[in-house]
Amino acid sequence: MTIGMVTGTYVATQKNERLYDKKVLIVQPITPDGKHSGREVLAVDVVDAGVGDKVLLLSEGTAARQILIDEKIPVHTVIVGVVDDIDLVNQGA
């Protein structure tokens, strides 16, 4: 699992029929202290996240499809939670 920051929404007039009722967001992976960690990804949202939210990403193709209960959906990454707070303990010790 990865932490990310939602930076935008993805809208397509044509997409796979299994994605018609799914919201797709653009997410920037981040480290626990908020620094960018890799390039942005597209993720299917199942928790009603929005731009500016910190989220928990499941980025394992088969596991992500199992969350959506559809083994044939063309998805690699799913937003499975909204992160309210990150508490880093013993930093620098």
FIGU-670050 format. One record per residue (C-alpha): x, y, z; residue number from 1; residue in three letters. Coordinates in nm, 2 decimals, padded with zeros to 4 digits. Example, Ala and Ser with C-alpha at 12.3 -4.5 7.8 and 13.67 -1.06 7.14 Angstrom:
[[01.23, -00.45, 00.78], 1, ALA]
[[01.37, -00.11, 00.71], 2, SER]
END
This chain:
[[00.00, 00.00, 00.00], 1, MET]
[[00.10, 00.36, -00.07], 2, THR]
[[00.00, 00.70, 00.06], 3, ILE]
[[-00.09, 00.96, -00.20], 4, GLY]
[[-00.23, 01.31, -00.24], 5, MET]
[[-00.53, 01.35, -00.48], 6, VAL]
[[-00.43, 01.62, -00.73], 7, THR]
[[-00.71, 01.60, -00.98], 8, GLY]
[[-00.99, 01.42, -01.15], 9, THR]
[[-00.98, 01.22, -01.47], 10, TYR]
[[-01.27, 01.25, -01.71], 11, VAL]
[[-01.31, 01.05, -02.03], 12, ALA]
[[-01.60, 01.05, -02.28], 13, THR]
[[-01.50, 00.70, -02.40], 14, GLN]
[[-01.39, 00.43, -02.15], 15, LYS]
[[-01.42, 00.06, -02.08], 16, ASN]
[[-01.78, -00.04, -02.01], 17, GLU]
[[-01.67, -00.17, -01.67], 18, ARG]
[[-01.55, 00.18, -01.57], 19, LEU]
[[-01.87, 00.37, -01.66], 20, TYR]
[[-01.99, 00.41, -01.30], 21, ASP]
[[-01.64, 00.45, -01.14], 22, LYS]
[[-01.47, 00.78, -01.04], 23, LYS]
[[-01.11, 00.80, -01.15], 24, VAL]
[[-00.87, 01.04, -00.97], 25, LEU]
[[-00.52, 01.15, -01.03], 26, ILE]
[[-00.30, 01.08, -00.73], 27, VAL]
[[00.06, 01.18, -00.65], 28, GLN]
[[00.23, 00.92, -00.43], 29, PRO]
[[00.39, 01.08, -00.12], 30, ILE]
[[00.62, 00.97, 00.17], 31, THR]
[[00.47, 00.98, 00.52], 32, PRO]
[[00.63, 01.32, 00.57], 33, ASP]
[[00.45, 01.46, 00.25], 34, GLY]
[[00.73, 01.46, -00.01], 35, LYS]
[[00.66, 01.34, -00.36], 36, HIS]
[[00.75, 00.98, -00.42], 37, SER]
[[00.73, 00.89, -00.79], 38, GLY]
[[00.50, 00.99, -01.07], 39, ARG]
[[00.13, 01.05, -01.06], 40, GLU]
[[-00.11, 00.76, -01.11], 41, VAL]
[[-00.47, 00.71, -01.21], 42, LEU]
[[-00.67, 00.54, -00.94], 43, ALA]
[[-01.03, 00.42, -00.91], 44, VAL]
[[-01.20, 00.58, -00.60], 45, ASP]
[[-01.42, 00.36, -00.38], 46, VAL]
[[-01.42, 00.59, -00.07], 47, VAL]
[[-01.54, 00.92, -00.22], 48, ASP]
[[-01.21, 01.10, -00.19], 49, ALA]
[[-01.16, 01.45, -00.34], 50, GLY]
[[-00.88, 01.68, -00.46], 51, VAL]
[[-00.65, 01.77, -00.17], 52, GLY]
[[-00.72, 01.45, 00.03], 53, ASP]
[[-00.44, 01.22, 00.15], 54, LYS]
[[-00.54, 00.87, 00.05], 55, VAL]
[[-00.43, 00.51, 00.09], 56, LEU]
[[-00.37, 00.33, -00.24], 57, LEU]
[[-00.38, -00.04, -00.32], 58, LEU]
[[-00.16, -00.07, -00.63], 59, SER]
[[-00.16, -00.44, -00.69], 60, GLU]
[[-00.36, -00.53, -01.01], 61, GLY]
[[-00.53, -00.85, -00.89], 62, THR]
[[-00.59, -00.73, -00.53], 63, ALA]
[[-00.72, -00.40, -00.67], 64, ALA]
[[-00.97, -00.58, -00.89], 65, ARG]
[[-01.08, -00.79, -00.59], 66, GLN]
[[-01.17, -00.48, -00.40], 67, ILE]
[[-01.40, -00.38, -00.69], 68, LEU]
[[-01.54, -00.74, -00.70], 69, ILE]
[[-01.47, -00.76, -01.08], 70, ASP]
[[-01.18, -00.97, -01.20], 71, GLU]
[[-01.22, -00.83, -01.55], 72, LYS]
[[-01.21, -00.46, -01.48], 73, ILE]
[[-00.90, -00.30, -01.63], 74, PRO]
[[-00.76, -00.15, -01.31], 75, VAL]
[[-00.42, -00.15, -01.14], 76, HIS]
[[-00.47, 00.11, -00.85], 77, THR]
[[-00.76, 00.17, -00.62], 78, VAL]
[[-00.81, 00.43, -00.35], 79, ILE]
[[-00.92, 00.23, -00.04], 80, VAL]
[[-00.91, 00.49, 00.23], 81, GLY]
[[-00.88, 00.86, 00.32], 82, VAL]
[[-00.59, 00.94, 00.56], 83, VAL]
[[-00.70, 01.18, 00.84], 84, ASP]
[[-00.36, 01.21, 01.00], 85, ASP]
[[00.00, 01.07, 00.99], 86, ILE]
[[00.18, 01.05, 01.32], 87, ASP]
[[00.55, 00.99, 01.28], 88, LEU]
[[00.71, 00.86, 01.61], 89, VAL]
[[01.08, 00.86, 01.69], 90, ASN]
[[01.19, 01.07, 01.39], 91, GLN]
[[01.56, 01.15, 01.40], 92, GLY]
[[01.62, 00.93, 01.70], 93, ALA]
END
